[in-house]
Amino acid sequence: MSNVPRRGGRVETSMVLSRQQQVAGLVFRMVVIAIALAFALFPVIWIIRAAFDPHGSLSSRNLIPQNVESVDELFLNFRTLLIDELDIYPFWNWVANSIFVATVTTVLTVLITALSAYSFSRFRFQGRRALLLSVLLIQVFPNLLMIVALFLILQQIGRLADLIPELLPFLDFIDWNWLNIFSLDSLGGLILVYMAGSMGINTWLMKGYFDTIPRDIDESAMVDGATHWQTFWGLIFPLVRPILAVVGVLAFVGTFNEFVLARTFLRSKESWTLMVGLYNFITADFARDWGKFAAGALVSATPIVIVYLMLQDQIVGGLTQGAVKG
């Protein structure tokens, strides 16, 4: 008898090994995903624990708050922050400031960036390439390197309200105090700084998406007598909604969560944004209240999570389609 294995036996053995390899690969991927989720969710779970801990400490080793006598104590940090101590910590004022700054910055950034990206994508003019490279080069340097210059610029804008009437007395009929809207300790000045920092990379990102829109649409509109503005607003703008959602979400979340620039330019408690206000709960040497800080962090994270869930399809579509020809 021959000891040569049959062909069918080799096929069955290879199929068994293939299934074992698939199972092993699946188990390995699940283990890696579980470890990654543990690293990602552990800080979130710990913040949630601190938010419901009435003692306001992060040093406890227990994930579940201990020595809690009633359900009301679990929500003590939320009630104190949102209701009881509003005269000391104007939490809702901070929330309103953050939403206002983030919303205005997002709207202006999206509109101005869309116009800039449309111009770079559709028009050919002298200096176009140099401008694109300049925008990219400037974006390489973070805003933190310009923080001193930005501080001085906003400070000088506030001084112009007093200097202009003295240097130009024939213009004293104009109330120049409106310049204080864009000076230090003002939300308007902070919006200008945020817009300057977010338009560079967003212009490149949006330009790549505009390049994927066929030029035949523009040419057909021009044949029908449409102007460039009518072509942009009536035909192109509705087609680029995914990338508008991407830029809008990135601008809103980045502005809403920004801390360093807001902490530098905003001085009074009434003009603080939410991140600056929450930071003051953990800066005192002997009175750090991590409970209120964690409660405020959870409340502030809720609208951002909702925005991401509502626009996740638009975000994925805008990033993937914009990378095809950009």
Secondary structure as the mmCIF struct_conf table of DSSP 4:
data_model
#
loop_
_struct_conf.conf_type_id
_struct_conf.id
_struct_conf.beg_label_comp_id
_struct_conf.beg_label_asym_id
_struct_conf.beg_label_seq_id
_struct_conf.end_label_comp_id
_struct_conf.end_label_asym_id
_struct_conf.end_label_seq_id
HELX_LH_PP_P HELX_LH_PP_P1 VAL A 4 ARG A 6
HELX_RH_AL_P HELX_RH_AL_P1 ARG A 7 ALA A 51
TURN_TY1_P TURN_TY1_P1 PHE A 52 PHE A 52
TURN_TY1_P TURN_TY1_P2 PRO A 54 HIS A 55
BEND BEND1 LEU A 58 LEU A 58
BEND BEND2 ARG A 61 ARG A 61
BEND BEND3 LEU A 63 ILE A 64
HELX_LH_PP_P HELX_LH_PP_P2 PRO A 65 GLN A 66
BEND BEND4 ASN A 67 ASN A 67
BEND BEND5 SER A 70 SER A 70
HELX_RH_AL_P HELX_RH_AL_P2 VAL A 71 LEU A 74
TURN_TY1_P TURN_TY1_P3 PHE A 75 PHE A 75
HELX_RH_AL_P HELX_RH_AL_P3 LEU A 76 ARG A 79
HELX_RH_PI_P HELX_RH_PI_P1 THR A 80 ASP A 84
TURN_TY1_P TURN_TY1_P4 GLU A 85 ILE A 88
BEND BEND6 TYR A 89 TYR A 89
HELX_RH_AL_P HELX_RH_AL_P4 PHE A 91 ARG A 122
TURN_TY1_P TURN_TY1_P5 GLN A 126 GLY A 127
HELX_RH_AL_P HELX_RH_AL_P5 ARG A 128 VAL A 140
BEND BEND7 PHE A 141 PHE A 141
HELX_RH_3T_P HELX_RH_3T_P1 ASN A 143 MET A 146
HELX_RH_AL_P HELX_RH_AL_P6 ILE A 147 LEU A 167
HELX_RH_3T_P HELX_RH_3T_P2 PRO A 169 LEU A 171
TURN_TY1_P TURN_TY1_P6 ASP A 172 PHE A 173
BEND BEND8 ILE A 174 ILE A 174
HELX_RH_3T_P HELX_RH_3T_P3 TRP A 176 PHE A 182
BEND BEND9 SER A 183 SER A 183
TURN_TY1_P TURN_TY1_P7 LEU A 184 ASP A 185
HELX_RH_AL_P HELX_RH_AL_P7 LEU A 187 PHE A 210
TURN_TY1_P TURN_TY1_P8 ASP A 211 THR A 212
BEND BEND10 ILE A 213 ILE A 213
HELX_RH_AL_P HELX_RH_AL_P8 ARG A 215 VAL A 223
TURN_TY1_P TURN_TY1_P9 ASP A 224 GLY A 225
HELX_RH_AL_P HELX_RH_AL_P9 HIS A 228 THR A 231
HELX_RH_PI_P HELX_RH_PI_P2 PHE A 232 ILE A 236
HELX_RH_AL_P HELX_RH_AL_P10 PHE A 237 LEU A 239
TURN_TY1_P TURN_TY1_P10 VAL A 240 VAL A 240
HELX_RH_AL_P HELX_RH_AL_P11 ARG A 241 ASN A 257
HELX_RH_AL_P HELX_RH_AL_P12 VAL A 260 PHE A 265
BEND BEND11 SER A 268 SER A 268
HELX_RH_3T_P HELX_RH_3T_P4 LYS A 269 SER A 271
HELX_RH_AL_P HELX_RH_AL_P13 LEU A 274 TYR A 279
TURN_TY1_P TURN_TY1_P11 ASN A 280 PHE A 281
BEND BEND12 ILE A 282 ILE A 282
BEND BEND13 ASP A 285 PHE A 286
HELX_RH_AL_P HELX_RH_AL_P14 TRP A 290 LYS A 325
#
